[in-house]
Amino acid sequence: MNLTDYLFNEDPEYFKSNYNKLIKQVGEELIKDNSKIIIKKPFDQIVSIIIQSEFSESEEECMNVVNLMNRYLKKGSLPYYLNEENALDFGANCLISLSFYYKALEERSIRQGAPNPNFYRNLGIGVLARNGMKSVSKHFRLWENFLGEYFPRRILE
């Protein structure tokens, strides 16, 4: 049972009236010490950390980033080609790859002639903007740094 389920079952009225406050408090604790992140079902924890961003323009922007993280966690690999059906998967992979594997992307670029990190950044920004996530694309680099700083890499394993 995750934290949200537990709190809801213990006192549903309190939970409903204080959900945002509870999630914000959990996020503050997880940002202080990310070793407390539970890996098995991290959705609530992802939400609670992402809403801590000071640069996002809205709750919708935060939830878009949460959804991008979930897309990556469910699929876990970069599509080989870009089309309308997999555009958000591609955008999610660009953001997550740059957040957690920047040095590896840079090394691949230097050693194997793969596209450099800026290619993936520009591609991710463009794909997200064209798919209704303009505020996420506007803050792409900020999200990239935020995710890389506040989430342990083990969340992707």
C-alpha positions, 0 to 999 in steps of 0.5 A, a space after each residue: 500500500 502506498 502513502 496515498 492509499 494509506 492516508 486515504 484509507 485512514 481518514 478520507 476527509 482529511 486526505 481530500 482536504 489536505 492532499 496538495 499540502 501532504 504531497 508538498 510535504 512529502 516532496 520537501 522530505 524527498 528533495 532533502 534525502 532522495 535515498 528515501 525514494 521508494 522505487 517500486 511504485 514511485 508515482 506519488 513520489 514523482 509528483 511530490 518532487 516535481 511540484 517542488 520546482 520553483 520555475 514551473 508556470 502551472 500545476 499542468 506543466 508539472 503534471 506534464 513532466 510527471 506524465 513524461 517521466 511515467 512514459 519513460 519508466 513504462 517504455 524505457 527505450 528511445 524509439 528508432 524513428 519519430 512519427 506522430 504516434 510516438 512523438 511524446 515518447 520521443 520527447 520524454 526520452 530526450 528529456 530523461 536521457 539528457 537529465 540522467 545520461 548527459 555524459 554518456 550522450 556526450 561521449 557517444 557523440 565524441 567517440 562514435 559520431 552520434 548526435 550531440 546532446 544539443 541535437 536531442 535537446 532541440 529535438 525534445 523541445 520542438 517535439 514537446 512544443 508541437 504536442 501541446 507542452 509549450 511550457 515544458 519545452 520553454 523550461 526544458 533545460 530547467 527540467 533537465 537539470 531539476 530531474 537530474 539533480 533531485 531524482 536518483 538514477 536508480 529510479 530508472 532501473 
